[in-house]
Amino acid sequence: MAKKILRDTSPELAEKLLGDFKAFLESKRKERLQLTDIPQFNFSFSLGDNGFDDRRATLRFTPKAYAKMYALVITYNTEVQWHGLVTRTAEREFLVEDILTFPHEVSEATVTSDQGEYNQWLDSLPDDIFNKVRLHGHSHVNMGCTPSAVDTAYQKKILNLFETPNENNDVFYIFMIVNKRGEVTSLIYDLQYNALYNTNEITISVEFEDGETLENFIKETGKKVTVPTPRPLYPLGVNSTKKTKGKAQQYSPQTSMNYMDAPARDDEEPDEWDYSPYNKWRYPRR
């Protein structure tokens, strides 16, 4: 569920809470007239919701932007970072049009930028491009995509640069972490519509010019590709057991293939056997 960034601060809610508090005080005043001592009491109230709702967001990439992003992730054996040019196409839909890179220094676990060089790079962008810089992404090499403390601090720094949203100032920003295994962590801070979307509330989509999407391509391929179930491997002639639905299944020398039991090609005696580590026998080489 999307998390609300800002609570309701409308005058109507404030008036309702004030009325509830006055009614609470009046009830306690009547109670005190019937007691010899002054009781202690607590007042609690609810803002009307739990801060979450069922909204979801769609983050669409142009093929060019998607290819550029993953080219960076795959090519570099270090971390690397980038910006995305993003426009809002609907209330909960965002389009990443292109990917830009900027001066920075990388290592296997960090990415750092010289603030002076970075500011100079930003100032060199045309206004129409600068206003679309609404995504920051970076890669993780040999680890998951959970944001580090440095990542979280950077996100807060970026968000503090934005003004209060209004009709003429669409405020949103997107953060992404991608690793070489294809895992992604995404965050969309949408202050305009008071929503914070986490990874499981964001659908990432790539749409081609003919209308086909990458998701549908992968889905259709899944209907044609069969992934075999892994078979357990046991040493030859060794008793082994495995649990199958609570029952022990025995693998004995009599049920394990022994190289003397393997048939020779054309009923000839084998002159050399080639044993595969996947427990499959091949006929003798000639």
C-alpha positions as CSV (number, residue, x, y, z in Angstrom):
1,M,0.0,0.0,0.0
2,A,1.2,3.5,-0.8
3,K,2.2,5.5,2.3
4,K,0.9,9.1,2.7
5,I,3.8,11.5,3.1
6,L,1.8,14.4,4.5
7,R,-1.1,14.1,7.0
8,D,-4.4,15.9,6.5
9,T,-3.9,19.5,7.9
10,S,-7.2,20.9,6.6
11,P,-9.2,23.5,8.7
12,E,-12.1,21.0,8.7
13,L,-10.0,18.3,10.4
14,A,-8.7,20.8,13.0
15,E,-12.2,22.0,13.8
16,K,-13.4,18.4,14.2
17,L,-10.5,17.6,16.6
18,L,-11.2,20.7,18.6
19,G,-14.8,19.8,18.9
20,D,-13.9,16.3,20.1
21,F,-11.5,17.7,22.7
22,K,-14.2,20.2,24.1
23,A,-16.7,17.3,24.4
24,F,-14.1,15.2,26.2
25,L,-13.3,18.0,28.7
26,E,-17.0,18.6,29.3
27,S,-17.5,14.9,30.2
28,K,-14.6,15.0,32.6
29,R,-15.9,18.2,34.2
30,K,-19.2,16.4,35.0
31,E,-17.3,13.4,36.4
32,R,-15.2,15.6,38.7
33,L,-18.4,17.0,40.4
34,Q,-19.2,13.5,41.6
35,L,-15.6,12.7,42.9
36,T,-13.8,13.8,46.0
37,D,-10.4,13.8,44.4
38,I,-9.2,15.1,41.0
39,P,-8.6,12.2,38.6
40,Q,-5.8,12.0,36.0
41,F,-7.0,11.3,32.5
42,N,-5.6,11.0,29.0
43,F,-7.0,12.2,25.7
44,S,-6.4,10.4,22.4
45,F,-7.6,11.0,18.9
46,S,-7.3,9.6,15.4
47,L,-6.5,11.4,12.2
48,G,-9.0,9.4,10.4
49,D,-6.8,6.9,8.6
50,N,-3.7,4.7,9.1
51,G,-1.5,6.7,6.7
52,F,-1.8,4.0,3.9
53,D,-4.0,3.5,0.9
54,D,-4.3,1.0,-2.0
55,R,-2.7,3.3,-4.7
56,R,-0.1,1.9,-7.1
57,A,2.2,3.6,-9.5
58,T,3.5,2.7,-13.0
59,L,7.1,3.6,-14.0
60,R,7.5,3.3,-17.7
61,F,10.8,3.3,-19.6
62,T,11.4,4.1,-23.2
63,P,13.5,1.3,-24.8
64,K,16.4,3.7,-25.1
65,A,16.3,4.6,-21.4
66,Y,15.9,1.0,-20.3
67,A,18.8,-0.2,-22.5
68,K,21.1,2.6,-21.3
69,M,20.4,1.9,-17.6
70,Y,21.1,-1.8,-17.9
71,A,24.2,-1.2,-20.1
72,L,25.7,0.8,-17.2
73,V,24.9,-1.9,-14.7
74,I,26.3,-4.7,-16.8
75,T,29.4,-2.9,-18.1
76,Y,30.8,-1.6,-14.9
77,N,32.3,-4.0,-12.3
78,T,32.1,-1.1,-9.9
79,E,29.1,0.9,-8.8
80,V,27.9,3.6,-11.2
81,Q,25.2,6.3,-11.0
82,W,22.9,8.1,-13.4
83,H,20.0,10.5,-13.7
84,G,16.7,9.9,-15.5
85,L,14.7,12.4,-17.5
86,V,11.1,11.8,-16.3
87,T,7.7,13.3,-17.0
88,R,4.4,12.6,-15.3
89,T,1.9,11.2,-17.9
90,A,-1.0,10.6,-15.4
91,E,-1.6,11.0,-11.7
92,R,0.2,7.7,-11.0
93,E,2.2,7.1,-14.1
94,F,5.7,8.3,-14.9
95,L,7.7,8.0,-18.1
96,V,11.5,7.8,-18.1
97,E,12.5,9.2,-21.4
98,D,16.3,9.0,-21.3
99,I,19.3,8.3,-19.0
100,L,22.1,10.8,-18.4
101,T,25.5,10.3,-16.7
102,F,27.5,13.0,-14.9
103,P,31.0,13.3,-13.5
104,H,31.6,11.0,-10.5
105,E,34.1,8.7,-8.9
106,V,33.3,5.0,-8.4
107,S,34.5,2.0,-6.4
108,E,33.1,-1.5,-5.8
109,A,30.9,-0.2,-3.0
110,T,30.6,3.6,-3.4
111,V,29.8,6.4,-5.8
112,T,30.9,10.0,-5.0
113,S,30.7,13.3,-6.9
114,D,32.6,16.5,-6.6
115,Q,29.9,19.0,-5.7
116,G,31.5,21.7,-7.8
117,E,31.8,19.5,-10.9
118,Y,28.3,18.2,-10.4
119,N,26.8,21.7,-10.1
120,Q,28.7,22.8,-13.2
121,W,27.2,19.8,-15.1
122,L,23.7,20.7,-13.9
123,D,24.1,24.3,-15.0
124,S,25.1,23.2,-18.5
125,L,21.7,21.5,-19.0
126,P,19.0,23.4,-21.0
127,D,16.0,24.4,-18.9
128,D,13.7,21.8,-20.5
129,I,16.2,19.0,-19.7
130,F,17.1,20.3,-16.2
131,N,13.4,20.3,-15.2
132,K,13.0,16.7,-16.2
133,V,15.9,15.4,-14.0
134,R,13.6,13.6,-11.5
135,L,15.4,10.3,-11.1
136,H,18.6,9.2,-9.5
137,G,19.8,5.6,-9.9
138,H,22.9,3.7,-9.0
139,S,24.1,0.1,-9.1
140,H,25.1,-2.4,-6.5
141,V,27.7,-4.9,-7.6
142,N,27.8,-8.1,-5.5
143,M,25.0,-7.3,-3.0
144,G,21.3,-6.7,-2.7
145,C,19.5,-3.5,-3.5
146,T,18.6,-2.4,0.1
147,P,19.4,1.3,0.5
148,S,22.4,2.0,2.8
149,A,22.6,4.8,5.4
150,V,24.5,6.9,2.8
151,D,21.7,6.2,0.2
152,T,19.0,7.3,2.7
153,A,20.9,10.5,3.7
154,Y,21.3,11.4,0.0
155,Q,17.5,10.9,-0.6
156,K,16.7,13.2,2.2
157,K,19.1,15.8,0.9
158,I,17.5,15.7,-2.6
159,L,14.0,15.9,-1.3
160,N,14.8,19.0,0.9
161,L,15.7,20.9,-2.3
162,F,12.1,20.9,-3.5
163,E,9.5,23.6,-2.8
164,T,6.0,23.0,-1.5
165,P,3.9,21.4,-4.2
166,N,1.2,23.6,-5.8
167,E,-0.7,23.8,-9.1
168,N,2.3,25.2,-11.0
169,N,5.0,23.1,-9.3
170,D,4.7,19.3,-9.8
171,V,6.9,17.8,-7.1
172,F,8.0,14.2,-7.4
173,Y,11.3,12.3,-7.4
174,I,12.3,8.7,-8.1
175,F,15.2,6.7,-6.6
176,M,16.4,3.4,-8.0
177,I,19.0,0.8,-7.0
178,V,19.8,-2.0,-9.5
179,N,22.2,-4.9,-9.3
180,K,23.7,-7.3,-11.8
181,R,21.2,-10.0,-10.8
182,G,18.4,-7.8,-12.2
183,E,17.0,-7.0,-8.7
184,V,15.6,-3.5,-8.3
185,T,14.6,-1.3,-5.4
186,S,12.5,1.7,-6.4
187,L,11.0,4.6,-4.4
188,I,8.7,7.3,-5.8
189,Y,8.2,10.3,-3.6
190,D,5.1,12.0,-5.0
191,L,4.5,15.1,-2.9
192,Q,2.0,16.5,-5.4
193,Y,-0.5,13.7,-4.6
194,N,0.8,12.9,-1.1
195,A,2.1,9.3,-1.8
196,L,5.3,7.4,-1.2
197,Y,5.4,4.3,-3.5
198,N,7.8,1.4,-2.5
199,T,9.1,-1.3,-4.8
200,N,6.1,-3.6,-4.3
201,E,3.7,-0.8,-5.2
202,I,5.5,0.1,-8.4
203,T,5.0,-1.6,-11.8
204,I,8.0,-1.1,-14.1
205,S,7.1,-1.3,-17.7
206,V,8.9,-0.9,-21.1
207,E,6.8,-0.1,-24.1
208,F,8.0,-0.4,-27.7
209,E,6.9,1.7,-30.7
210,D,4.6,-1.0,-31.9
211,G,2.8,-1.2,-28.6
212,E,4.4,-4.5,-27.4
213,T,5.7,-4.4,-23.8
214,L,8.7,-6.2,-22.4
215,E,6.5,-7.7,-19.7
216,N,4.2,-9.4,-22.2
217,F,7.3,-10.7,-24.1
218,I,8.7,-12.3,-21.0
219,K,5.3,-13.6,-20.0
220,E,4.7,-15.3,-23.4
221,T,8.3,-16.7,-23.4
222,G,7.5,-18.3,-20.0
223,K,4.8,-20.4,-21.7
224,K,7.4,-21.9,-24.1
225,V,10.4,-22.4,-21.8
226,T,10.6,-25.5,-19.6
227,V,12.9,-25.4,-16.6
228,P,13.8,-29.0,-15.6
229,T,13.5,-29.9,-11.9
230,P,17.0,-30.4,-10.4
231,R,17.8,-34.0,-9.6
232,P,19.8,-34.9,-6.5
233,L,23.3,-36.2,-7.1
234,Y,24.7,-38.9,-4.9
235,P,28.2,-40.7,-5.0
236,L,28.1,-44.1,-6.7
237,G,27.6,-47.0,-4.4
238,V,26.9,-44.9,-1.3
239,N,23.7,-45.3,0.7
240,S,21.9,-41.9,0.9
241,T,18.6,-40.8,2.1
242,K,16.4,-37.8,1.4
243,K,13.1,-36.6,2.9
244,T,10.1,-36.8,0.5
245,K,6.9,-35.6,2.2
246,G,8.1,-36.9,5.5
247,K,9.2,-40.3,4.2
248,A,12.8,-41.5,3.8
249,Q,13.7,-42.6,0.3
250,Q,16.7,-45.0,0.1
251,Y,19.4,-44.8,-2.6
252,S,21.5,-48.0,-2.3
253,P,24.3,-49.5,-4.4
254,Q,21.7,-51.7,-6.1
255,T,19.6,-48.7,-7.3
256,S,22.6,-46.5,-8.1
257,M,24.2,-46.8,-11.5
258,N,27.6,-48.4,-11.4
259,Y,30.0,-47.9,-14.3
260,M,30.2,-51.7,-14.8
261,D,26.4,-51.8,-15.3
262,A,26.4,-49.2,-18.1
263,P,25.9,-50.8,-21.6
264,A,28.6,-50.5,-24.2
265,R,27.8,-49.1,-27.6
266,D,26.9,-51.8,-30.2
267,D,27.3,-54.4,-27.4
268,E,31.1,-54.0,-27.5
269,E,33.3,-53.8,-24.4
270,P,33.9,-50.2,-23.3
271,D,37.5,-49.1,-23.9
272,E,37.1,-45.7,-22.1
273,W,34.3,-44.3,-20.1
274,D,33.6,-40.6,-19.7
275,Y,31.7,-39.8,-16.6
276,S,29.7,-36.5,-16.4
277,P,29.5,-34.6,-13.1
278,Y,25.7,-34.4,-13.8
279,N,25.4,-38.2,-13.2
280,K,24.9,-39.0,-16.8
281,W,26.9,-41.6,-18.7
282,R,28.2,-41.2,-22.2
283,Y,29.2,-44.0,-24.5
284,P,33.0,-44.7,-24.8
285,R,35.0,-42.5,-27.1
286,R,36.6,-44.1,-30.2
